[in-house]
Amino acid sequence: MSVYENYLRDLGLTLKEYALDAKNRAMINENEFDSGYLAGYHRVISLMQQQAEAFGIPLEKLALDGIDPDRDLI
């Protein structure tokens, strides 16, 4: 794998972990800040998945498989 592929895979994995953590915090704390923080992750992961599809990049290569922003981050 190239350095770019490694970077993007690591970035995707980290974002997914942070997003799921933000979801847990938003559910526990139920405040506007945590809800807004989660919404940001929803938008970023949605965009990355849409762009991957447009460029023909499998989500597995970005470690963004197994997460559906509309199901898992709302």
N, CA, C and O atoms as a GROMACS GRO file, in nm:
protein
  296
    1MET      N    1   0.083  -0.119   0.000
    1MET     CA    2   0.000   0.000   0.000
    1MET      C    3   0.088   0.125   0.000
    1MET      O    4   0.196   0.127   0.058
    2SER      N    5   0.038   0.228  -0.066
    2SER     CA    6   0.112   0.354  -0.068
    2SER      C    7   0.090   0.430   0.062
    2SER      O    8   0.000   0.398   0.140
    3VAL      N    9   0.172   0.529   0.083
    3VAL     CA   10   0.158   0.611   0.203
    3VAL      C   11   0.021   0.680   0.205
    3VAL      O   12  -0.036   0.700   0.312
    4TYR      N   13  -0.031   0.717   0.088
    4TYR     CA   14  -0.162   0.781   0.080
    4TYR      C   15  -0.274   0.685   0.119
    4TYR      O   16  -0.367   0.722   0.190
    5GLU      N   17  -0.263   0.562   0.073
    5GLU     CA   18  -0.363   0.462   0.109
    5GLU      C   19  -0.360   0.436   0.259
    5GLU      O   20  -0.466   0.424   0.322
    6ASN      N   21  -0.242   0.425   0.315
    6ASN     CA   22  -0.230   0.404   0.460
    6ASN      C   23  -0.288   0.522   0.537
    6ASN      O   24  -0.358   0.504   0.637
    7TYR      N   25  -0.256   0.642   0.491
    7TYR     CA   26  -0.308   0.762   0.556
    7TYR      C   27  -0.460   0.765   0.554
    7TYR      O   28  -0.523   0.788   0.657
    8LEU      N   29  -0.519   0.741   0.437
    8LEU     CA   30  -0.664   0.747   0.424
    8LEU      C   31  -0.733   0.637   0.503
    8LEU      O   32  -0.839   0.660   0.561
    9ARG      N   33  -0.676   0.519   0.506
    9ARG     CA   34  -0.734   0.410   0.586
    9ARG      C   35  -0.729   0.444   0.734
    9ARG      O   36  -0.827   0.425   0.806
   10ASP      N   37  -0.616   0.495   0.780
   10ASP     CA   38  -0.603   0.532   0.921
   10ASP      C   39  -0.699   0.647   0.956
   10ASP      O   40  -0.761   0.646   1.062
   11LEU      N   41  -0.710   0.743   0.867
   11LEU     CA   42  -0.802   0.855   0.888
   11LEU      C   43  -0.946   0.806   0.897
   11LEU      O   44  -1.020   0.847   0.986
   12GLY      N   45  -0.986   0.719   0.806
   12GLY     CA   46  -1.121   0.665   0.809
   12GLY      C   47  -1.150   0.589   0.936
   12GLY      O   48  -1.256   0.605   0.996
   13LEU      N   49  -1.056   0.506   0.977
   13LEU     CA   50  -1.074   0.428   1.100
   13LEU      C   51  -1.085   0.519   1.222
   13LEU      O   52  -1.171   0.498   1.307
   14THR      N   53  -1.000   0.618   1.229
   14THR     CA   54  -1.002   0.712   1.342
   14THR      C   55  -1.131   0.792   1.345
   14THR      O   56  -1.192   0.809   1.451
   15LEU      N   57  -1.174   0.841   1.229
   15LEU     CA   58  -1.299   0.917   1.224
   15LEU      C   59  -1.418   0.831   1.265
   15LEU      O   60  -1.507   0.878   1.336
   16LYS      N   61  -1.419   0.707   1.221
   16LYS     CA   62  -1.529   0.618   1.257
   16LYS      C   63  -1.531   0.595   1.409
   16LYS      O   64  -1.637   0.599   1.470
   17GLU      N   65  -1.416   0.572   1.468
   17GLU     CA   66  -1.408   0.552   1.613
   17GLU      C   67  -1.454   0.678   1.688
   17GLU      O   68  -1.532   0.669   1.783
   18TYR      N   69  -1.406   0.794   1.645
   18TYR     CA   70  -1.444   0.919   1.709
   18TYR      C   71  -1.594   0.946   1.694
   18TYR      O   72  -1.659   0.994   1.787
   19ALA      N   73  -1.649   0.914   1.577
   19ALA     CA   74  -1.791   0.937   1.553
   19ALA      C   75  -1.878   0.850   1.644
   19ALA      O   76  -1.976   0.898   1.700
   20LEU      N   77  -1.840   0.724   1.659
   20LEU     CA   78  -1.918   0.636   1.745
   20LEU      C   79  -1.905   0.677   1.892
   20LEU      O   80  -2.000   0.663   1.969
   21ASP      N   81  -1.788   0.728   1.929
   21ASP     CA   82  -1.771   0.781   2.064
   21ASP      C   83  -1.858   0.906   2.084
   21ASP      O   84  -1.919   0.923   2.189
   22ALA      N   85  -1.864   0.991   1.982
   22ALA     CA   86  -1.948   1.111   1.990
   22ALA      C   87  -2.095   1.073   2.003
   22ALA      O   88  -2.171   1.140   2.073
   23LYS      N   89  -2.135   0.966   1.935
   23LYS     CA   90  -2.274   0.918   1.946
   23LYS      C   91  -2.304   0.876   2.090
   23LYS      O   92  -2.408   0.910   2.144
   24ASN      N   93  -2.212   0.802   2.151
   24ASN     CA   94  -2.232   0.758   2.289
   24ASN      C   95  -2.240   0.877   2.384
   24ASN      O   96  -2.326   0.879   2.472
   25ARG      N   97  -2.152   0.975   2.366
   25ARG     CA   98  -2.156   1.094   2.452
   25ARG      C   99  -2.285   1.172   2.434
   25ARG      O  100  -2.343   1.220   2.531
   26ALA      N  101  -2.331   1.184   2.309
   26ALA     CA  102  -2.455   1.258   2.282
   26ALA      C  103  -2.575   1.188   2.347
   26ALA      O  104  -2.667   1.254   2.395
   27MET      N  105  -2.573   1.055   2.348
   27MET     CA  106  -2.684   0.981   2.408
   27MET      C  107  -2.681   0.995   2.561
   27MET      O  108  -2.786   1.002   2.625
   28ILE      N  109  -2.562   0.999   2.618
   28ILE     CA  110  -2.550   1.009   2.764
   28ILE      C  111  -2.579   1.150   2.812
   28ILE      O  112  -2.656   1.170   2.907
   29ASN      N  113  -2.517   1.249   2.748
   29ASN     CA  114  -2.524   1.386   2.797
   29ASN      C  115  -2.648   1.463   2.752
   29ASN      O  116  -2.695   1.552   2.823
   30GLU      N  117  -2.701   1.430   2.636
   30GLU     CA  118  -2.822   1.494   2.583
   30GLU      C  119  -2.816   1.646   2.592
   30GLU      O  120  -2.906   1.710   2.647
   31ASN      N  121  -2.708   1.705   2.537
   31ASN     CA  122  -2.700   1.850   2.533
   31ASN      C  123  -2.670   1.895   2.390
   31ASN      O  124  -2.634   1.815   2.304
   32GLU      N  125  -2.687   2.025   2.366
   32GLU     CA  126  -2.673   2.077   2.230
   32GLU      C  127  -2.530   2.065   2.177
   32GLU      O  128  -2.510   2.038   2.059
   33PHE      N  129  -2.432   2.085   2.263
   33PHE     CA  130  -2.293   2.075   2.217
   33PHE      C  131  -2.264   1.936   2.164
   33PHE      O  132  -2.212   1.922   2.053
   34ASP      N  133  -2.295   1.833   2.241
   34ASP     CA  134  -2.265   1.696   2.198
   34ASP      C  135  -2.348   1.657   2.076
   34ASP      O  136  -2.300   1.581   1.992
   35SER      N  137  -2.470   1.706   2.066
   35SER     CA  138  -2.552   1.679   1.947
   35SER      C  139  -2.491   1.744   1.824
   35SER      O  140  -2.489   1.684   1.717
   36GLY      N  141  -2.442   1.867   1.838
   36GLY     CA  142  -2.378   1.935   1.726
   36GLY      C  143  -2.247   1.870   1.687
   36GLY      O  144  -2.215   1.860   1.569
   37TYR      N  145  -2.172   1.826   1.785
   37TYR     CA  146  -2.045   1.756   1.761
   37TYR      C  147  -2.071   1.628   1.681
   37TYR      O  148  -1.999   1.599   1.586
   38LEU      N  149  -2.173   1.555   1.719
   38LEU     CA  150  -2.212   1.433   1.647
   38LEU      C  151  -2.256   1.466   1.505
   38LEU      O  152  -2.223   1.393   1.412
   39ALA      N  153  -2.330   1.574   1.488
   39ALA     CA  154  -2.376   1.614   1.354
   39ALA      C  155  -2.258   1.641   1.262
   39ALA      O  156  -2.265   1.612   1.142
   40GLY      N  157  -2.152   1.697   1.316
   40GLY     CA  158  -2.032   1.721   1.236
   40GLY      C  159  -1.971   1.591   1.186
   40GLY      O  160  -1.932   1.582   1.069
   41TYR      N  161  -1.963   1.492   1.272
   41TYR     CA  162  -1.910   1.362   1.229
   41TYR      C  163  -2.002   1.296   1.127
   41TYR      O  164  -1.955   1.233   1.032
   42HIS      N  165  -2.132   1.311   1.144
   42HIS     CA  166  -2.228   1.259   1.046
   42HIS      C  167  -2.198   1.317   0.909
   42HIS      O  168  -2.194   1.244   0.810
   43ARG      N  169  -2.178   1.447   0.903
   43ARG     CA  170  -2.154   1.515   0.776
   43ARG      C  171  -2.022   1.472   0.714
   43ARG      O  172  -2.016   1.445   0.594
   44VAL      N  173  -1.918   1.464   0.793
   44VAL     CA  174  -1.786   1.429   0.740
   44VAL      C  175  -1.785   1.285   0.688
   44VAL      O  176  -1.735   1.259   0.578
   45ILE      N  177  -1.838   1.193   0.764
   45ILE     CA  178  -1.838   1.053   0.720
   45ILE      C  179  -1.928   1.034   0.599
   45ILE      O  180  -1.895   0.959   0.508
   46SER      N  181  -2.043   1.102   0.598
   46SER     CA  182  -2.130   1.095   0.480
   46SER      C  183  -2.057   1.145   0.356
   46SER      O  184  -2.062   1.081   0.251
   47LEU      N  185  -1.989   1.258   0.368
   47LEU     CA  186  -1.916   1.316   0.255
   47LEU      C  187  -1.805   1.223   0.209
   47LEU      O  188  -1.789   1.201   0.089
   48MET      N  189  -1.728   1.169   0.302
   48MET     CA  190  -1.620   1.079   0.263
   48MET      C  191  -1.673   0.955   0.192
   48MET      O  192  -1.612   0.908   0.095
   49GLN      N  193  -1.786   0.902   0.239
   49GLN     CA  194  -1.843   0.785   0.174
   49GLN      C  195  -1.896   0.819   0.035
   49GLN      O  196  -1.879   0.742  -0.059
   50GLN      N  197  -1.960   0.934   0.021
   50GLN     CA  198  -2.011   0.977  -0.110
   50GLN      C  199  -1.897   0.999  -0.209
   50GLN      O  200  -1.906   0.958  -0.325
   51GLN      N  201  -1.790   1.062  -0.164
   51GLN     CA  202  -1.676   1.086  -0.251
   51GLN      C  203  -1.608   0.955  -0.289
   51GLN      O  204  -1.566   0.939  -0.403
   52ALA      N  205  -1.597   0.864  -0.196
   52ALA     CA  206  -1.538   0.733  -0.226
   52ALA      C  207  -1.619   0.664  -0.335
   52ALA      O  208  -1.563   0.608  -0.429
   53GLU      N  209  -1.750   0.669  -0.322
   53GLU     CA  210  -1.835   0.607  -0.424
   53GLU      C  211  -1.815   0.674  -0.560
   53GLU      O  212  -1.805   0.606  -0.662
   54ALA      N  213  -1.810   0.806  -0.561
   54ALA     CA  214  -1.792   0.880  -0.686
   54ALA      C  215  -1.659   0.847  -0.754
   54ALA      O  216  -1.651   0.846  -0.877
   55PHE      N  217  -1.556   0.820  -0.674
   55PHE     CA  218  -1.424   0.789  -0.729
   55PHE      C  219  -1.401   0.638  -0.744
   55PHE      O  220  -1.292   0.596  -0.785
   56GLY      N  221  -1.501   0.559  -0.711
   56GLY     CA  222  -1.488   0.414  -0.725
   56GLY      C  223  -1.396   0.350  -0.623
   56GLY      O  224  -1.333   0.248  -0.650
   57ILE      N  225  -1.387   0.411  -0.505
   57ILE     CA  226  -1.301   0.357  -0.398
   57ILE      C  227  -1.388   0.276  -0.303
   57ILE      O  228  -1.482   0.330  -0.245
   58PRO      N  229  -1.359   0.148  -0.286
   58PRO     CA  230  -1.437   0.068  -0.191
   58PRO      C  231  -1.423   0.124  -0.049
   58PRO      O  232  -1.314   0.162  -0.007
   59LEU      N  233  -1.533   0.127   0.023
   59LEU     CA  234  -1.531   0.180   0.160
   59LEU      C  235  -1.436   0.102   0.250
   59LEU      O  236  -1.381   0.158   0.345
   60GLU      N  237  -1.415  -0.025   0.221
   60GLU     CA  238  -1.324  -0.106   0.300
   60GLU      C  239  -1.182  -0.050   0.296
   60GLU      O  240  -1.109  -0.057   0.395
   61LYS      N  241  -1.142   0.006   0.182
   61LYS     CA  242  -1.008   0.062   0.170
   61LYS      C  243  -0.989   0.185   0.257
   61LYS      O  244  -0.876   0.220   0.291
   62LEU      N  245  -1.099   0.250   0.294
   62LEU     CA  246  -1.094   0.369   0.378
   62LEU      C  247  -1.135   0.340   0.522
   62LEU      O  248  -1.141   0.430   0.605
   63ALA      N  249  -1.162   0.213   0.550
   63ALA     CA  250  -1.210   0.171   0.682
   63ALA      C  251  -1.341   0.241   0.718
   63ALA      O  252  -1.370   0.262   0.836
   64LEU      N  253  -1.420   0.276   0.617
   64LEU     CA  254  -1.549   0.340   0.641
   64LEU      C  255  -1.665   0.246   0.608
   64LEU      O  256  -1.778   0.290   0.590
   65ASP      N  257  -1.636   0.119   0.600
   65ASP     CA  258  -1.741   0.020   0.582
   65ASP      C  259  -1.800  -0.012   0.720
   65ASP      O  260  -1.737   0.014   0.822
   66GLY      N  261  -1.918  -0.065   0.722
   66GLY     CA  262  -1.981  -0.106   0.848
   66GLY      C  263  -2.040   0.008   0.928
   66GLY      O  264  -2.081  -0.012   1.042
   67ILE      N  265  -2.046   0.127   0.870
   67ILE     CA  266  -2.109   0.240   0.938
   67ILE      C  267  -2.199   0.311   0.837
   67ILE      O  268  -2.158   0.344   0.726
   68ASP      N  269  -2.321   0.333   0.878
   68ASP     CA  270  -2.418   0.408   0.797
   68ASP      C  271  -2.451   0.534   0.875
   68ASP      O  272  -2.518   0.527   0.978
   69PRO      N  273  -2.405   0.650   0.829
   69PRO     CA  274  -2.427   0.772   0.905
   69PRO      C  275  -2.574   0.798   0.940
   69PRO      O  276  -2.605   0.845   1.049
   70ASP      N  277  -2.663   0.768   0.847
   70ASP     CA  278  -2.806   0.793   0.874
   70ASP      C  279  -2.864   0.696   0.976
   70ASP      O  280  -2.965   0.726   1.039
   71ARG      N  281  -2.804   0.582   0.990
   71ARG     CA  282  -2.850   0.485   1.089
   71ARG      C  283  -2.773   0.496   1.220
   71ARG      O  284  -2.831   0.491   1.328
   72ASP      N  285  -2.642   0.510   1.209
   72ASP     CA  286  -2.556   0.499   1.327
   72ASP      C  287  -2.518   0.631   1.393
   72ASP      O  288  -2.470   0.632   1.506
   73LEU      N  289  -2.539   0.743   1.322
   73LEU     CA  290  -2.492   0.871   1.377
   73LEU      C  291  -2.601   0.976   1.393
   73LEU      O  292  -2.575   1.096   1.393
   74ILE      N  293  -2.723   0.929   1.405
   74ILE     CA  294  -2.835   1.022   1.429
   74ILE      C  295  -2.904   0.982   1.556
   74ILE      O  296  -3.001   1.045   1.596
   0.00000   0.00000   0.00000
